[in-house]
Amino acid sequence: MAWIVLVFAGLLEIVWAVAMKQSHGFTRLVPSIVTIAAMIGSVVLLALAMRTLPLGTAYTVWTGIGAVGAFLVGIMVLGEGAGALRLAAATLIVAGLVLMKVASPE
């Protein structure tokens, strides 16, 4: 159950990162509100997952989901570049997340 909660926390991290970009430095009201609400929800879910999961595992997976997710949204929605080195870096992050899950004692 903690892993499911952690995945949702990571998904909310993607939401707030994208909403923050859309807020244009917190100058647009709705994306700014979405950013703050998603940040709070993400951290609350992370805290719930950390009741069971080790700190290092939970935090690494949470930030990894957010980083790779924001990267993918940037490419697919915002038209950011998808060079070979950037894709290789994202692949390595995903590999690290899988290894964290496999190595987790829970």
ZAVO-707363 format. One line per 4 residues: their letters; for each residue x, y, z of C-alpha. Coordinates in nm, 2 decimals. Example, Ala and Ser with C-alpha at 12.3 -4.5 7.8 and 13.67 -1.06 7.14 Angstrom:
BEGIN
AS	1.23 -0.45 0.78 ~ 1.37 -0.11 0.71 $
This chain:
BEGIN
MAWI	0.00 0.00 0.00 ~ 0.29 0.24 0.08 ~ 0.42 0.19 -0.28 ~ 0.08 0.29 -0.43 $
VLVF	0.07 0.60 -0.20 ~ 0.43 0.69 -0.30 ~ 0.34 0.66 -0.68 ~ 0.05 0.90 -0.63 $
AGLL	0.28 1.14 -0.44 ~ 0.52 1.12 -0.73 ~ 0.24 1.19 -0.98 ~ 0.13 1.49 -0.78 $
EIVW	0.49 1.61 -0.80 ~ 0.47 1.60 -1.18 ~ 0.14 1.80 -1.16 ~ 0.29 2.07 -0.94 $
AVAM	0.60 2.10 -1.16 ~ 0.40 2.15 -1.48 ~ 0.15 2.38 -1.31 ~ 0.44 2.59 -1.17 $
KQSH	0.57 2.63 -1.53 ~ 0.22 2.73 -1.64 ~ 0.19 2.98 -1.36 ~ 0.46 3.20 -1.51 $
GFTR	0.64 3.27 -1.18 ~ 0.31 3.26 -0.98 ~ 0.16 3.55 -1.19 ~ -0.14 3.34 -1.31 $
LVPS	-0.39 3.25 -1.03 ~ -0.53 2.91 -1.13 ~ -0.20 2.74 -1.21 ~ -0.05 2.89 -0.89 $
IVTI	-0.33 2.74 -0.68 ~ -0.29 2.41 -0.86 ~ 0.09 2.42 -0.79 ~ 0.04 2.49 -0.42 $
AAMI	-0.24 2.23 -0.37 ~ -0.04 1.96 -0.56 ~ 0.27 2.04 -0.36 ~ 0.08 2.00 -0.03 $
GSVV	-0.08 1.68 -0.15 ~ 0.24 1.53 -0.27 ~ 0.43 1.60 0.05 ~ 0.14 1.46 0.26 $
LLAL	0.13 1.14 0.06 ~ 0.51 1.11 0.08 ~ 0.49 1.14 0.46 ~ 0.23 0.86 0.46 $
AMRT	0.45 0.64 0.25 ~ 0.74 0.71 0.48 ~ 0.56 0.55 0.77 ~ 0.65 0.22 0.61 $
LPLG	0.92 0.28 0.35 ~ 1.28 0.37 0.44 ~ 1.36 0.74 0.40 ~ 1.62 0.70 0.13 $
TAYT	1.40 0.47 -0.08 ~ 1.08 0.68 -0.05 ~ 1.25 1.01 -0.12 ~ 1.46 0.88 -0.41 $
VWTG	1.15 0.72 -0.58 ~ 0.94 1.03 -0.52 ~ 1.19 1.27 -0.67 ~ 1.26 1.02 -0.95 $
IGAV	0.90 0.99 -1.05 ~ 0.87 1.37 -1.05 ~ 1.18 1.43 -1.24 ~ 1.12 1.17 -1.52 $
GAFL	0.75 1.26 -1.54 ~ 0.82 1.63 -1.57 ~ 1.08 1.55 -1.83 ~ 0.83 1.35 -2.03 $
VGIM	0.56 1.61 -2.01 ~ 0.82 1.87 -2.12 ~ 0.89 1.67 -2.43 ~ 0.54 1.55 -2.51 $
VLGE	0.33 1.85 -2.42 ~ 0.57 2.15 -2.41 ~ 0.78 2.07 -2.71 ~ 1.11 2.05 -2.53 $
GAGA	1.40 1.87 -2.69 ~ 1.45 1.50 -2.66 ~ 1.81 1.44 -2.75 ~ 1.98 1.11 -2.71 $
LRLA	2.18 1.21 -2.40 ~ 1.87 1.35 -2.23 ~ 1.68 1.03 -2.31 ~ 1.97 0.82 -2.18 $
AATL	1.98 1.02 -1.86 ~ 1.60 0.96 -1.80 ~ 1.65 0.59 -1.87 ~ 1.92 0.57 -1.61 $
IVAG	1.69 0.75 -1.36 ~ 1.42 0.49 -1.43 ~ 1.67 0.21 -1.39 ~ 1.77 0.35 -1.06 $
LVLM	1.41 0.37 -0.94 ~ 1.35 0.00 -1.04 ~ 1.67 -0.09 -0.85 ~ 1.55 0.10 -0.54 $
KVAS	1.22 -0.09 -0.55 ~ 1.39 -0.42 -0.59 ~ 1.64 -0.34 -0.31 ~ 1.38 -0.22 -0.07 $
PE	1.33 -0.43 0.24 ~ 0.95 -0.39 0.24 $
